[in-house]
Amino acid sequence: MKTLEDKFIILVKEVHQDVLIWLKSIPSIENKRVLMLVVLTDSFECFTSDNELCNYAGLTLVIRQSGSSVNGGNRISKIRNQKF
């Protein structure tokens, strides 16, 4: 399994090196998350806008509101690709 994972990492690095470097520059993001983001989003090529990416990853804000006087708290959507 370790050998397969190493080959996978090498292949992703060959094809998407620039995106990997860019994502690894973000503080507190782990290597496995970076690889999953690149692979699952095809190096972000399958999205035409930042809204599409946020919806895919489940990072959109949900506003809970009932009528005009009762407002609930806002939260992050739980609807997302389950591989994230």
C-alpha positions, 0 to 999 in steps of 0.5 A: 500500500505504501508503494502504491501511495508513493507512486500516486504522489509522484504521478500527481507531482509530475502533472500538477507541480505548480498547484501543489506548491501553491496549495502547500503554501497555505498554512495548516493544510496537510499533504493528504488534503492537498493531494485530495484537492488536486485529484478530486478537482482535476487541479481546479480545472473542472470549476468555472467559478469560486462558487462552484468550488465552494459548493463542491467542497461544502464551504457555502454559508447557510442562513437560517431564517424564518419569516422576518422576526426569527433569525437563526444562526448562520452555519457552513453547509454540510452538503458536499462531496464526501471525499473531502 
